[in-house]
Amino acid sequence: MDEPRYVIIHGHFYQPPRESPWTGLVGVEPGAAPFANWNERILSECYRANAHAQMMEGHVVHIRNNYESLDFNFGPTLAAWLENHGKVAYRAIRRADELSVKNHDGHGNAIAQSYNHSILPLLTARDREIQVAWGIEDFVYRFGRRPEGIWLPECAVDADTLATVAQAGLRFVILGGDQGRFLNDDTALREAGPFLWRRNGLEVAIFRFDRELAGRISFGEVLSDGAHLAEAIASAAFELPPGAALVIATDGETFGHHKRTGAAELARALAALEEREGLVVTNCAAYLATHSAKGRFEIDAASSWSCPPRSTTSFPRTACWPGSISGR
């Protein structure tokens, strides 16, 4: 019997700090009405909605914690705000990771993020090391374990950034498929992943997310119906060889904030996928524990998920980076 295909849906959850440097409080933001500010609005529409996502089956309402099935990261500054102002969601996020650790032989759903949303290839080597180190320490404080992987803000990457990640003892990152070169002619291997980046004895596994499907979720209508979303994901997964993982990555705020019913429809999709024969919903760390990185992947130039690779000699220091896959 063939090995199943695997599905990994990653949500990158982040909002910029909005606190006043003098009071430590978020002020009134009229554009977020009827909520006091955007943090409160997105908390209601997304973070709390995914903690208690509601699905209808006939006349019965089922409630599920979507974080139990998502591979996810929360920016440390956002997590700090949630700890004080979004306690219900914050507890659900931590519980989901604890449960995923038990269900995946010690490999949890949560991964780290560099401490601020700084674009790592634009930093000095020391600043980049500090951002990664602080991100790890914040993760340990919140989840009680060391992270296995890290989310690079905007998927911004170059070879020096991957070296910093490897030196910090992290095992993997998630990138777009066009953010580097695959150095193996085996087509099946090229599709399967994850892939291995190496330099001077350092190595990092690279998961590549499906850009086309992620774009349909963020910008198209596929998230408007959980059943259709599940079918789109399953169809893409079954196009891969047995044992391969389909990775989807998008802003977590897509599920409920950018897409109003996104949390509920994601819950429906996850429930359908988990019941689908031949599919396993998992996370990156658990998959990597049983499927070692293969092939070789090279990063020739700096890039992000919204900017294609450019020559290292002409890499822009300011332009391009603010965009993201969900247009936040």
N, C-alpha and C positions, 0 to 999 in steps of 0.2 A: 504493500500500500504506500502511495506517495506521501511524503512529508507534507503537512499543510502549508499554505501560504500564511504570512503574518501581516498584520495591519498595526501600524504605529501612527497615532494621531497626536501631534505635538501642538500644544497651545502655549504661545509666548505671551505671558500676562505682564503688562507694564503700563504705568502712567507716570508722567514726569512729576516730581515733587511740586506741590502747589502751596506748601506752607509758607507763611510769612516768616522771614528770617528774624523778625523782632518778637513775634508772639508765638511762633510755632504752630499757628492755626491756619486753616484754609479759609480764606475770606468768601464773602458772598459773590457768586458768579451768575449774573442774570441769565446768561445763555443756557444755563443748566436747569432752568425752571421746568417743572415745579420743585426741583430739589435745590438745596442751598448752594451747591457747587458741583463740579463735574465728578469729583471723587465720590460723592454721595450718590449721584445719578448712576454712575457706572457700577458702583457697588450693588445697587438694587437690580439693575438691568442685566448684569453679567456675573460678578463674583458670587453673590448670594444666590442668583438664579441657577447657576451651575451646581451649587452645593445642594440645592433642593429642586432639581429639574422635575417637572410634572409631565407625565404621559397618560393619555387616556386609552384604555382598552375596554370598549363597550361603555358601561356605566361606572367603571372602576378607575380611579386615579392612582397611578403608581408614581412614587417619588424616588428618585435615585440621585446619588452624588456622582456627577460626571467625572470629577477628579479621580475617582477610583479606577477609571478606564483610560484616562488621558495620560500621555507623557507630557510633562509640563514644567515650566519654570515661572517663578514670580520675581520680578525685579526687587532687590533688597529694600529700596526706598519705598516701594509700594507695599511690600510685606510689612514694613515697620508701621505704615499708616493703618493697614488692615488689623494688625495686632491690637491697636488701640481703639479703632473706630469701626471695624468690621468684624467683630469677634466671632459671630456665627459662621461667616464664611471662612475666617482664619482657622477656626477649630476643624471645620470640615476638610479643609486643604491638608492640614496636618494628619487628621485621621485617615484620609485617603492614602497618603504616602505610607503610613504605618501598615495599613491593610495590604497595600501593594507589595511591601517588603515581605510580608508573610506569605502572600500568594505567589511570589516570584523568586522564592529561594534566596531572599536577602537583597534583591535588586528592585529598588523602589521607583515609582513613577516620576518623582521630582528630580530635577537636575538644577545645577547652580546657574547663576548669571553673574557676570562681572558687576562690581558693586554699583556703580553708576551706569548710565546708558552711554558712556563714552565710546567713541568709535576707536577700537583698540589699535588698528594699524596707523592711526594718526598720533598716537601717544609716544612719548619717549619710552625706552625699554624699562626704566625704573617705574614710571607711572603705570605702564601696562602690567607689570608684575604686581604692583600694589592693588590695582583694580581686580585682578584675578584672585589674589590672596584674600582680600577683604570679602569678595563674593563667596569664597569657600568658607571663611569663618562665619559669615552671616548664615549660610546654609546649615552649618553644623549647629549653630545656636537654635535655629528654627526646627530642624528635623532630627537632630540628635544622631547624625551619622555623617560620614564624609560623602560628598557627591562623587559620582562616577563620571559624569559628563558636565559640560557647561554650554550655556547658550551665549553666543557672541552677538552683542547688540547689532541689529540690522544684518546679521550673518556677515559682518565686516571681517575680512580675514586677509592675511598674507602669511608668508612662511615664518616670519618672526613671531607673529601672534600664535601660530600653532606650536612653535618651539616653547613659548611661554606656557601654553596650556600643558604641554607634555612635562615640562620641568616642574610644574605644580602637582604632578601626579594624577592628572585627569586623563580619562581613557578615550573620550570621544567628544565630537562636536557634530552639529547638524548644519549642512550647507545646501545651497542650490546645486543642481547637477552640472551647471555650466561654470562653476567657480573653481575650475582646475582641469587637469588633463589626466585621463585614465591611461595607464601604460601597459595594458594587456589586450591582446587581440581576441581573446575568448569572449564571444558575444554573450553567452550565458552568464559568465562570470561578471561581465560588465553590467548586466541587468540586476545581478543578485545583491552585491554589496553586503555589508559595508566595506569600505576600501581603506587601505593603510597608507598613511603619509609618514615618511621617515626622513630624518636629517641628523647626522652626527650622533647616532645611537639613540636619538629620541624618536618616539613614534606616537601617533594619534590615529584612532579609527574615525573615519568620516562617513556619516550617514548622509545620503542625498535625498532631499524631498522631491516629490512629484510636483513640479511647478504648474503643470497644466491643471491638475485636479485642485491644487491649492488655490489657483486663480479662480476656478469655477465656484469654489466655496466662498471666497472673499468677495468676488465681484459679480458672480452670476446668480442664478436662481436655484441652484441645486440644494442649498441649505433650507429652502422654503418648505421642503417636504422630507422628513426623516427617512421614509421608505425609499424615496428616489436617491437620497444621499447614500444610504447603505448599498443600494444596487450599483451606484457609480463607483463606490470604493471597492466593492466585491469584484466587479468586472475588471477594474484596473489590476487588482491583486492577482486574479486568476490568469492574467496575461503574462505574469512572471513565472519563472521556473519554480517547481516545488521547493519549499524551504526558504524562498526569498521573502524579503520584507518590503511591503509598500509603506513608505514614509510620507506623511502629509504634515506640513508645518504652516501655521498661520498665526496671526495675532489672536490671542485668546479672547480679546474683546469682540471679535467677530461673532462669538457665540452668545448673543443676547444684547449687545450694545450696538454694534454696526448692523447686525441683523436681528431685528426685534424678537422674533420667536426662535432665535438660534439655539438657546440653551435647551428648550424643549425638543426641538427637532434633532439636535445632537443626541439627546438621550434616546430618542426613538431609533436613531441610526445605530448607536452603540448596542442597544438591546437586540436589534436585528442581526448585527454582525456577530455578536457573541453566540447567537443560536445557529449561525450559518455553518453547515458542514464543510470541512476543509479549510476553515479560516480560524486563526487565533489572534485575538486582540491582545497586544502586549506592549512593552516599553523598550526603549533602546538598550538600557543596561541589561535587562533580562535576555534580550535577543543576542546581544554581544557575548554574553556568558556562555551561550550554547552554539554560536555561529561566529567563529573567529573572523577578523577582518582579512580580506583577500586582495590580491593584486597590488598595484601601486598607484597612488594618486599624487600628483604634483601640483603645487600652487606656484604659478609663474609670476603673478602680479596681484596687487591688491584688488579686491572686489567686495560687493555686498549683494544682498538678495535683490536690491533694486538697481544695482550698477554692474554692468559686465566688467570682466577683467580689463585693466588698462596697463600700459607700459609702466614699469616701476619708475622710469625716468621722468614720466610726465603725469604721474598720479596727482590729481587735484587735492589740495589741502582743505578745501571748504565745501565745494559743490557736491551735489548728488546724494549725499548720505541721508538726509531726512526722510526720503521716501521709504515706504515699506509695502509689503504685499497686500495689506488691507487699507493702505492709504490713511493711516491715523494722522 
